[in-house]
Amino acid sequence: MIEQFKHNYSSVLLFDVNETLLNIEPLKKHVDDILLEEGISNLWFSSVLQYSLSITVSNQYESFMDIGTAVLTMMAKNRNINLTVEDARDALQIMLHLKPHKEVSEALTKLQIAGFRMATLSNSSSAASKIQLDNAGISDFFERCFSIDHLGKYKPHSDVYNWAARAMNKSAHECMLVAAHPWDVAGAAWAGMKTAFITRDGKSPFPLAIPPNVTANDILDLSNQLVTSR
């Protein structure tokens, strides 16, 4: 539901990409198959986030694909599974070919017609994000395709959100971050952005964070709420 949030036609929406716009189930199944355990992909994904944050707070930088590859090979080794770095990297190329969730194109069309400015803000590299959006057939909806590789810091570092807002010629509080990840929504809110939380798979916001301005079941539900609120 919407909570005390009114838009005007200069509103800027910044979308997370993986899981928020794109369906990552094929990736999760692929990781499960590699590690020979159903559901282990959830640990892989959370571990990738953990190490991306460890790298960021240590003032280091590695690409999202390199971190994902390293975590996958580490987890395989922990399970006595023979997986080379090259094979792990090849396996994760499936990320470049993920399809959008079924409602995404309709929802983005509705937001575009309503006059919202839209961009993406991803932890994936600039090159990977562009390929993902092109392959998903949704790149034309977005003014910009922002990646953390410009700063060398991963979300949810506040510098990432503030940089993206400035790049759209807005302040953070004039932008809304849309994401299906509680940690991403929390980080954006703490950086001063308005937020929309997409409750995919029954996920809930982080209780210690600033509550999201909008909570929606999917992107179409979000679009209906935002367009109605104008």
N, C-alpha and C positions, 0 to 999 in steps of 0.2 A: 504494500500500500504506500501511497504518497504521504509524506510527513512535512508540512510547512515548506513546500517547495514550489515556487512559481517561476516559469520560464519566460524569457523574451526571445525574440528572433535572433539575438546574437549568441544564444546559448551554445556552448561547445561540449560535445560528448567525446570522451576519450575511452576507447574500447580495448580491454585486454583481448588477446586473440585465442590462445589455446584453451579449450574447454568453454570459454565464454561464447566465442563465435563459432569455433571449429569443434567438431565432435572428435574427442581423443580416444574413443573406445577402440578403434583399430590399433592404435599405438599401444594402449594398455594390454590388449590381448597378445600383441606381438612380444612385448616385454615378459608377460606371463609365460608364454611359450618358451622363450629363451631361458628363463630362470626356472622353468619346470615347476611352477607353483601358481595356482589360480589366485588372483588378487594381490600378488607380490608387487605388481606395478604401482600400487598405491604407495608402498614403501619406497620404491625407486623414485617416484615423483617427489615425495616429501624430502628424500635424501638429496635430490638435485637442488631443491630449494635451500636446504640446510647448508650445503657446500657453497652455493652461490652467495649466500649471506656471509659465510665464513670468509670467503675470498674478498667480498666487498669491505667488511670491517677490518680486514688485514691490509687494505690498500693495494690489493692485487686485482688482476683481471684475467679471466679466461672466458672464451665464448660459451654460450649456453650449450651448444652441441658438444664442445670439448668436455664440459662438466658432466653432461648426460652420458657421454661415452665412458668417462672415467668411473662414474658411479656404477654404470652397468657392468663394466669389467670387474670392478671391485666386488660387487655383489655376486657375480658369477664365480669368482675365485673363492669367495667365502662358502660357496655351495659345491666346490670341487667340480665346477663346470668349465670346460675348456672353451674359452672365448677370447679371441685376439682383439686387440684394439681396432684393427681394420674391420673385422667382422661386426664388432659392436657399432662402429660408426656407420657401416653400411645398413645395419638393421634399423638404426634410428632415422634413416632417410625417409621412412614412412611418414614422418612428421611433415614433410613438405607436400604431402598429397592428401591431407585430411580434408574431409568435406564439411561444409557448414551444417549446423543444426538445421532441421527442416524448416523452422520458422524464420530464419535469419534474413533471407533475401526479402521476404515480404515486409518484415519489420523495418529493415534499413530503408526500404523504398518509402515506407510511410513516414519515417523520420526525415528523410531527405526532402520529400514533398512539403513537409511542415516547416522546413527552413532551418533545421538544426545543422550546425557545422559538425562534421565528424572526422575523427582521426583514430588511428590505432596506437597503442602504447604497449610494447611487448618486451619481454626479457629475451626473446630470440634475436638473432643478429638482423641488421637491416636487410641483408641479402636474403636470408631465410624468410623473413616476414613478407617481403615482396613476392617471393615465389609462392608462399603459402596462400596469400590473398589472391594472386593471379590464378593459381590452380583451383582455388575454391570459387572463382568467378564473382568475387565481391569487391575487388580492389577499386572499382570505379565509384564506390560509395564514399570513399575517404579522401579528404584533402591531403593528408600527410600520413606517413607510415613511420612512426617513431620507434626507435630501438635504443635500449640502454647502452649499446656499444659506443654511442656518441660520447657518453660520460664515463664509461668504464665502471659503472656502479649499477647494481641490480635493484629492481623494486623489491621491497618497499622502502628503499632509501628516499627520504623526502626530497633530495636534490633532483631525483628523476621526475617526480610529478611537477615540481616548480619549473624545471627546465622545459618540459613539454608545454606547460601553460604559457610560458613566455614565448615559445616558438609559435604559438597560435595567437600571439599579441593579446593575451589575456592574463589576468592574475589567477592564482590558484582557485580562489573562491568563486570565480566566474566560470569554472569548468566542473564537469561531472565525470568521475571515473566510473565506468561500467565494468564489473567483473564478477565472475563466479567463484572467486577465491576469497575467503574471509581475511586472510593476511593482506591481500592487495587492497581491498576496500578499507581496511583499518589504516594502512599506510597512507593512502590518499586522503582520508579524513584527517589524520594527524598533520598532514601537510597543508591542510586548509581547503581541500576540495570538497564539493558536494559528491555524494556517492550513490550508486545504484547497485544493489546486491542481487545477483541472479541465483536463485535457490535450486540450482541443478542438483539432482540426486539427493534432494532433501537436506542440503547443507544449510547451516545456520551461521549468522554473523558471530564474530568473536565477542564474547560478553564484556570484555574490558575495553573495547574500542568505542569510539563515538558511533552511535547508531546510524545506519545508512539512512539517507533522505528518502530513498525509494527502495522497496523490496518487491521483486517480481519473479514469477515462475520461470519466465523465459524472455527472450528479446522482444517477442511480439507483445507480451503482457506489458513489458516496459514501455514500448512505443505507444500503446494505447493509453497508458497512464500519463506519459509525458505530453502527448498531443492534446489530451483532454484537459490537462492542467494549464494550458496556455490561455 
